[in-house]
Amino acid sequence: MNTPRPFSPELTRKLESFKGMAKPMKLGSISFDSKLLLAPMAGICNIPYRLLMEDLGAGGTVSELISCHGINYGNQRTLEMLKIHPLERNVGIQLFGEDAEAMSRAAEVTESFGPKFIDINMGCPVTKVVTKGGGSALMKEVTALAPLFEKMRSKMKVPLSIKIRTGWDSQNRNASEILHIAKESGIEWVAIHGRTRTQQYTGLADWDFIENLNDTKELPLIGNGDLHHPYGVSERLQKTKCDALMIARGALRNPFIFVESLDPTYASQKRSKFSGSDYWEVVQRLHTYTTETFSEERTILVQIRKLVVWFAAGFPHAAAFRSQIFACQNLNDCLKITEDYFLSIGESQKFINYDEVFMSSGHG
Ligand SMILES: Cc1cc2nc3c(=O)[nH]c(=O)nc-3n(C[C@H](O)[C@H](O)[C@H](O)COP(=O)(O)O)c2cc1C
């Protein structure tokens, strides 16, 4: 494991000036450096991206959802997904499945990889997952939950958390009932995406519902949903009753969202301190982590390409950059194009139209 090259003094100074505003917090029995956490995202929250986000101020991270059956079958690709980098300090591994026995066996294996906590996916709306009884379908079978949680708990030492939605549909928003069962069965905290399963990613996350759940005082709560830009996150952070907030899609288009959102004055300024050359440094670090994690050049290229294109969103000529990057089949050329692009934008500000839909599907 190589320690990455330090960021430049200029970028380090900017990051530190924000990180000083982070408030450490406790969820259940463990501590995190900031209340702003990276949400799990399938195909994205692998080692390089999680490490990068921790470097850029995420108080904690969660892996993508990992199949308990894949773990129990000893599937090599699934076991690879359980790996944690020695530099990762605050990572949880998320498991999905429907069967208490299979989930508890998988939790035991997962724990041997050294996560800080294990999370159960109870929010995935994808048909392939819910028809087997996993993901958000778990919210429908409430009587099966206590045995599931207790069985998993009996096999592991690190904290167990759950990530849910508000309910299955608008007639069945049973998150508070689930919180109660979770508390009685040894779950330490709950993350909630403020939509129902049937909503998938449509409409808006219901933040009144999330905030009201805090009144039950059952368990520490992490609120999630539509926290896309630093001024929105900053506003929410100041008024929320949640113990922490989780950001998913917002961190794809703005890798500095975890630090920028800590600044209460950001809401009025709406001006980012981070320049094109800061973005280029971030990409270089992403490259270091990605080459360390994956050996095949094609995989490295695919991983880096999608992220640099998202990071460029909202900057001038981002569409032309995107076309160039996706036409490029060679890693070195891709990096050169990225360097030229980010260094050319200098101090130009990002302008993202947050009313436009961005990534309207996912596993939670
Ligand atoms: C591409 C993508 C993949 C996702 N994968 C997962 C996952 O593996 N596990 C999970 O619990 N949630 C997953 N989610 C849901 C997010 O964690 C989050 O709950 C949701 O996107 C709402 O937050 P946001 O508005 O900040 O994006 C995924 C979301 C997206 C967009």
PDBQT file of the ligand as one rigid body, heavy atoms in Angstrom, charges set to zero:
ROOT
HETATM    1  C1  LIG A 401     -26.136   4.888  -8.777  1.00  0.00    +0.000 C 
HETATM    2  C2  LIG A 401     -26.728   4.671  -7.423  1.00  0.00    +0.000 A 
HETATM    3  C3  LIG A 401     -26.463   3.498  -6.751  1.00  0.00    +0.000 A 
HETATM    4  C4  LIG A 401     -27.000   3.284  -5.476  1.00  0.00    +0.000 A 
HETATM    5  N1  LIG A 401     -26.689   2.143  -4.809  1.00  0.00    +0.000 NA
HETATM    6  C5  LIG A 401     -27.111   1.966  -3.532  1.00  0.00    +0.000 A 
HETATM    7  C6  LIG A 401     -26.692   0.846  -2.764  1.00  0.00    +0.000 A 
HETATM    8  O1  LIG A 401     -25.892   0.015  -3.215  1.00  0.00    +0.000 OA
HETATM    9  N2  LIG A 401     -27.189   0.727  -1.511  1.00  0.00    +0.000 N 
HETATM   10  C7  LIG A 401     -28.072   1.632  -0.969  1.00  0.00    +0.000 A 
HETATM   11  O2  LIG A 401     -28.497   1.480   0.173  1.00  0.00    +0.000 OA
HETATM   12  N3  LIG A 401     -28.443   2.717  -1.663  1.00  0.00    +0.000 NA
HETATM   13  C8  LIG A 401     -27.983   2.907  -2.926  1.00  0.00    +0.000 A 
HETATM   14  N4  LIG A 401     -28.352   4.028  -3.619  1.00  0.00    +0.000 N 
HETATM   15  C9  LIG A 401     -29.224   5.019  -2.977  1.00  0.00    +0.000 C 
HETATM   16  C10 LIG A 401     -28.424   6.137  -2.319  1.00  0.00    +0.000 C 
HETATM   17  O3  LIG A 401     -27.617   5.653  -1.278  1.00  0.00    +0.000 OA
HETATM   18  C11 LIG A 401     -29.364   7.228  -1.779  1.00  0.00    +0.000 C 
HETATM   19  O4  LIG A 401     -30.203   6.653  -0.817  1.00  0.00    +0.000 OA
HETATM   20  C12 LIG A 401     -30.231   7.865  -2.862  1.00  0.00    +0.000 C 
HETATM   21  O5  LIG A 401     -29.504   8.086  -4.044  1.00  0.00    +0.000 OA
HETATM   22  C13 LIG A 401     -30.790   9.197  -2.369  1.00  0.00    +0.000 C 
HETATM   23  O6  LIG A 401     -29.744  10.059  -1.997  1.00  0.00    +0.000 OA
HETATM   24  P1  LIG A 401     -29.233  11.260  -2.938  1.00  0.00    +0.000 P 
HETATM   25  O7  LIG A 401     -30.422  12.094  -3.270  1.00  0.00    +0.000 OA
HETATM   26  O8  LIG A 401     -28.193  11.979  -2.122  1.00  0.00    +0.000 OA
HETATM   27  O9  LIG A 401     -28.675  10.656  -4.180  1.00  0.00    +0.000 OA
HETATM   28  C14 LIG A 401     -27.834   4.252  -4.890  1.00  0.00    +0.000 A 
HETATM   29  C15 LIG A 401     -28.107   5.428  -5.574  1.00  0.00    +0.000 A 
HETATM   30  C16 LIG A 401     -27.563   5.646  -6.832  1.00  0.00    +0.000 A 
HETATM   31  C17 LIG A 401     -27.860   6.938  -7.538  1.00  0.00    +0.000 C 
ENDROOT
TORSDOF 0
